[in-house]
Amino acid sequence: MENPISHTDSAQDVLHFWLGDGLERGWSSDARDKLWFGGGAEIDAQIKERFGALVERAVDGGLVEWEDHIHTRLALVLLLDQFTRNVYRGQARAFAGDARAQQLSLQAHSSGMDAGLTTVGALFLTMPLMHAEDLALQVECVRRIQRLHDTCLPELQPRLANNLAFAREHHDIVARFGRFPYRNATLGRVSTAAEEEFLKDGPRYGQ
């Protein structure tokens, strides 16, 4: 059995890399939009080198011990929902952690386990629902981010307003198509005529 301290240290590495001081301050004090939403070969390579082995373990069902506490659970969600998209960019495996991440998010919220998270932590715990090709989860995502927006510090509301707009757009795409058409090629799915039209100039959000 691995030393549980090493689990904590690894989870803290994930959290600090992705969120900086956000779990202490409410939101990260340095600019992180490029890391969070920009992607690119350099960031992908950095995440794969530092965290690729942990991502593999998480996607394969490991790191169960990380589920027990909210901060290690958040780190696990980041591995499953965010880092997968960097490590496996352009591959179907980029989405292999989504179902588990969604369950971890839902369970944390329903149990009240997420109550101790700051705004940025709560946002990224909710992100798996924004990635879900499931309308009920999209509705839940919009509801949660609306609540975050309405209850966060006033200075954070513009940031949450942007995330809320993105959540609503994700919701609308799934409401219209039942899935994200821009994943079709990667997942080997055939696009409908309506999806083909959407893909010409419709919004895209990474993968």
C-alpha positions in Angstrom: 0.0 0.0 0.0 1.2 3.5 -0.8 1.9 6.0 1.9 -1.2 8.1 2.3 0.9 11.2 2.7 2.1 10.7 -0.9 -1.5 10.8 -2.1 -2.0 14.2 -0.3 1.2 15.5 -1.7 0.3 14.5 -5.3 -3.2 16.0 -4.9 -1.7 19.2 -3.7 0.6 19.3 -6.7 -2.4 19.0 -9.0 -4.4 21.7 -7.1 -1.5 24.1 -6.9 -0.6 23.7 -10.6 -4.1 24.3 -11.7 -5.5 26.7 -9.2 -2.5 28.4 -7.7 -3.6 30.1 -4.5 -7.3 30.0 -5.5 -8.3 27.6 -2.7 -7.0 30.1 -0.1 -8.1 33.3 -1.7 -11.4 32.5 -3.4 -9.9 32.9 -6.9 -6.4 32.6 -8.2 -4.4 35.8 -7.8 -2.5 35.3 -11.1 -4.0 35.1 -14.6 -4.9 31.5 -15.5 -7.2 31.7 -18.5 -4.6 30.5 -20.9 -3.9 27.5 -18.8 -7.5 26.7 -18.1 -9.0 27.5 -21.5 -6.2 28.1 -24.0 -4.6 24.7 -24.2 -1.9 24.2 -26.9 1.0 21.9 -27.4 3.3 23.4 -24.7 0.7 23.2 -21.9 -0.4 19.7 -23.1 3.2 18.5 -22.9 3.8 20.0 -19.5 0.7 18.4 -18.1 1.5 15.1 -19.7 5.0 15.1 -18.3 4.0 16.1 -14.8 0.7 14.4 -14.4 0.3 11.8 -17.2 0.8 8.8 -14.9 -1.8 10.1 -12.4 -4.3 10.8 -15.2 -3.8 7.2 -16.4 -4.5 5.9 -12.9 -7.5 8.0 -12.5 -9.1 7.1 -15.8 -8.4 3.4 -15.1 -10.4 3.7 -11.9 -7.6 4.2 -9.4 -6.9 6.9 -6.8 -10.2 5.9 -5.0 -8.7 7.1 -1.7 -8.7 10.6 -3.2 -12.5 10.6 -3.1 -12.7 10.8 0.7 -11.9 14.4 1.3 -13.1 17.4 -0.7 -9.7 18.8 -1.7 -8.3 15.5 -2.9 -11.6 14.8 -4.6 -11.4 18.1 -6.4 -7.8 17.1 -7.5 -9.2 13.8 -8.8 -11.9 15.6 -10.7 -9.3 17.9 -12.3 -7.3 14.8 -13.4 -10.5 13.2 -14.9 -12.2 16.2 -16.4 -9.5 18.7 -17.3 -6.1 17.0 -17.6 -7.5 14.2 -19.7 -8.2 16.8 -22.4 -4.6 17.9 -22.4 -3.0 14.4 -22.1 -5.2 12.8 -24.7 -6.1 15.7 -26.9 -7.7 14.6 -30.2 -8.3 11.1 -28.9 -11.5 9.5 -27.7 -9.7 8.8 -24.4 -9.9 12.5 -23.7 -13.5 11.9 -22.5 -12.8 8.6 -20.7 -12.9 10.2 -17.3 -16.0 12.2 -17.8 -18.6 9.8 -16.3 -16.6 9.3 -13.1 -15.9 13.0 -12.8 -19.6 13.8 -13.1 -20.5 11.3 -10.4 -17.9 12.7 -8.1 -19.2 16.2 -8.6 -22.8 15.1 -8.1 -22.0 13.1 -5.0 -20.0 15.9 -3.4 -22.8 18.4 -4.0 -25.7 16.2 -2.8 -23.8 15.3 0.4 -22.7 18.8 1.2 -19.1 17.8 0.9 -18.4 20.7 -1.3 -19.4 23.3 1.2 -15.8 24.1 2.2 -14.6 25.0 -1.3 -13.9 28.5 -2.4 -15.5 29.9 -5.5 -12.9 28.7 -8.0 -12.8 25.3 -6.4 -16.6 25.0 -6.6 -16.5 26.1 -10.2 -14.1 23.4 -11.2 -16.0 20.8 -9.3 -19.0 21.8 -11.4 -17.1 21.7 -14.7 -17.7 18.0 -15.4 -21.4 18.8 -15.7 -20.7 21.4 -18.3 -18.9 18.7 -20.3 -21.8 16.3 -20.1 -23.8 15.2 -23.1 -26.8 14.9 -20.9 -29.5 17.6 -20.7 -30.3 17.0 -17.0 -26.7 17.5 -16.0 -26.5 20.6 -18.2 -29.5 22.1 -16.3 -27.8 21.3 -13.0 -24.6 22.9 -14.2 -26.4 26.2 -15.1 -28.2 26.1 -11.8 -25.1 25.7 -9.8 -23.1 28.3 -11.6 -26.0 30.7 -11.3 -25.9 30.1 -7.6 -22.1 30.7 -7.5 -22.6 33.9 -9.4 -25.3 35.1 -7.0 -23.5 34.3 -3.8 -19.8 35.0 -4.6 -17.9 38.1 -3.6 -19.0 41.1 -5.8 -15.5 41.4 -7.4 -15.8 37.8 -8.6 -19.2 38.2 -10.2 -17.9 39.3 -13.7 -15.8 36.2 -13.8 -18.7 34.0 -12.9 -20.9 35.9 -15.4 -18.6 34.7 -18.1 -18.7 31.1 -16.9 -22.5 31.3 -16.6 -22.7 32.5 -20.2 -20.5 29.5 -21.3 -22.6 27.1 -19.3 -25.8 28.3 -20.9 -24.3 27.9 -24.4 -23.2 24.3 -23.5 -26.7 23.7 -22.3 -28.3 25.0 -25.5 -26.1 22.9 -27.7 -27.0 19.7 -25.8 -30.6 20.8 -25.7 -30.6 21.1 -29.5 -28.5 18.1 -30.5 -28.3 15.8 -27.5 -24.5 15.9 -27.7 -21.6 18.2 -28.7 -21.3 17.9 -32.5 -17.6 19.0 -32.4 -16.8 15.7 -30.7 -18.3 13.6 -33.4 -15.1 13.1 -35.5 -13.0 12.2 -32.5 -15.5 9.7 -31.2 -16.2 8.2 -34.7 -19.8 9.5 -34.8 -21.6 10.4 -38.0 -22.9 14.0 -37.9 -26.4 14.8 -38.9 -27.2 17.4 -41.6 -28.1 19.9 -38.9 -24.9 19.2 -37.0 -22.8 19.6 -40.2 -24.4 23.0 -40.6 -23.7 23.9 -37.0 -20.1 22.9 -37.3 -19.5 25.4 -40.1 -19.7 28.4 -37.7 -21.3 27.3 -34.4 -19.4 27.8 -31.1 -16.8 25.3 -30.1 -15.4 24.7 -26.7 -12.1 22.8 -26.9 -13.1 19.2 -27.2 
